[in-house]
Amino acid sequence: MLDACADILEENGYDGLSTTKVAQRADVAIGSVYQFFPDKRAIAQQLALRNLEMFGERVARALAEGDFPHWYDAVGTVIEIFVDMHRTVPGFRVLRFGDIADVRLLADGEENNAVVADRLRALLVEAFAVPDTEEFSRALAVAVEAADAVLKLAFRIERDGDPALLAEAEQLITGYLARHFEP
C-alpha cells in the first residue's frame, strides 16, 4: 500500500492521493486500506516515516564507510543522499519527509525538519563522537532549515535539481557548520 501511495504521489501529487486510489493501485479492498490507515494523511505519514528511515539508514552507512577529516565534511554526502532519494525514490520528490501533507507529520507536536535534524544529530554524535550539546543541536536545526529551503529551490527550478544551487546548498551548510564549530 505504501508503494502504491508513492506511485500515486509521483503521478498525481498529494491532492491526487486518496484511499480509494491506493486500494485500487495496491489491488486490495478499500477495507484493507482502512484497516491500517484511517485517511490519506495517515498513509502519507507512514510513507514519510519510511522515507526518514531510509534516509537515516543511508546516511549512517555513508558515515560509517566514509573518511571524513571532520564531521561537517560529511555535509556533501548527506546532501548527495537526499538528492539521490529525490531523484530515485518513488514519491519522495513530492512527499519528502511529509511537509507537503503537514509540517508536523513525522511526530506529534514537532516540525518535520526538527525530526530530521534530531536524526542527523544522533547519527553524527554516534559516528564522530561529537559532544551532544545544545549549541550543536541548534546549529543542526539551522543547517537543516537552510538546506531545506535551498534544496526546495533547486528542485523547483529543475526537476533533477539545479546543479549550481545544489553546490550552493553544500557550500552554505558546510561553511556555516565549519565556521560555527572551528576552534
N, C-alpha and C positions, 0 to 999 in steps of 0.2 A: 504494500500500500504506500509506503514511503517512496519507493521508486516511481510509482505511478504519480504521486504528488509532485515529485521532482520533474518528471517529464511534462506534466501539465503546466507547471510554473514556467518551464523553459519555453513552452509553446505559446501560452496564453497570459502569462503574468499572474500576479496574485488575484487580481479582480476576476480572472477566468477560472479560478480554482473553486471547486465545490465538492462536497462529499459525494454527490451523485456521480460526478465525473471521475473521482478517484475510484469509486466502486466499479464503474464501467471499465476504466483503463486497467485496473487490477484484476478484472474478471472475477469479482466477488459480489455477493449480495450486499445491498446497502446496509442491512442489519449487521453484517460483519464489520463494516466500517464503524458504525455507531457503537459496536461492542467495545472498540478500542478508543474511538475519537468522537467526542460529542459534537464537534463542528470543524470547519476548515481551519480555524485558528489553532486548534489542538493538533491537527495533522502537521500544519506548518511549524508549530513549536517543536514537535518531535523531530522533524527534518532539520530544523535549525540546531537542535541539540546534537543530532548525528553529525552535522557539519562541523560543529565545535569540537566534538570528539575526534573526528578525522583530522582536523587542523592540529589539534593538540598532539595526536599520535605522530603526525608527520614532522611537526616541529621538534618533538622530543627525540625522534630518530635522527633528524638532521643535527641537532645539538650534540648528540652522543657520538655521531660519526665525524663531525666537523672538527677542524683545527682552527680555533679562533684565538687570536692573541689576547682578546679581552671580550667580555660578554656582549658589549654593544656592537662588536664587529659581526655578530650574528644577525643584525638587523636585516641585511640584504637577503639572507637565507629565509628569514621569516616572511619578508615581503614576497620573495620568489614563490614560496609555498602558497601564500594567499593568491597570488596572480595565477599560478598553475591551477588552483582549485576553481578560480573564477572562469578560467578557460575550458576546463575539462570535466568538472563535476556537474552532472545534470541538476538544474535548479539552483545551483549556488549563485550564479550570475544575478538571479532575481532575488532570492531569499537571503543569501549570505548567512549571517548569524541571526536573522529574524527581524531586522529593523523595518523591513517593508510591511510586515504584519503588525508589529508592536515593538516599540523601543525597549520594552521590558518583557520580551518574550522568553528569554532564556531562564530567568529567575524572577520570582515574585519580588517586587519592590526594588530591584536592581536593574539598572540600564544594561543593555546588551554589551556595549563597549566596556563597561566596568567588569562584566563577567569575563570578557576576552582578556582584558588587562590583568585580571587576577589569575587567570590560567597561565598567561605568559610569565607573570611574576613567579608563580610556583615552579614553572619549568626552568627559568633562569636561575632561581635560587638553588635548585637541585643540581643543575648542570655545572654551574660556575661557583658555587658556594658564596654567592653574593649575600651580604648582610641584608636580612629582610626587615628593612626599616620603613618608617612612614614616608620618608623622603623618596626612597626607591619606589614605593608603591605609587606615590603621587606623580613621579616622573614618568612611570609607565602609563599611568592613566592619561596624562597629557600627550604622550607619544602615540598612544592608540587612537585618541580622538583626532590628532593632527593627521596621522597616517590614513585614518578612515576618510577624512574629508578630501585629501589629495587623491587617494585611490578611487573614490567615487567619481571625482572629476575626470581622472584618466580614463575610466571606463564609460563615462558619458560621452566623451569626445570620440573615442574609438572603441569598437566592440571588444577587441582583444587588449585594450589598454594602451593609451598613447605612450610610446617608449620614453619620450622626453619627460613626461610627467611621472612615470614610474621611477625614472632615475632621480627626479627631483624629490620624490617621496622618500627614497632611501637616503639621499644626501641630507634632507631636512631632519629626519629622525636620528640618523647616525650622528650628525653634527650636534643636535640638541643633547642627546644622551652622553656623547663623549665630553662635551663642554660641562655638562651637569655633574659628571662623576669623575672627571680627571682630577688628580691630586694637585 
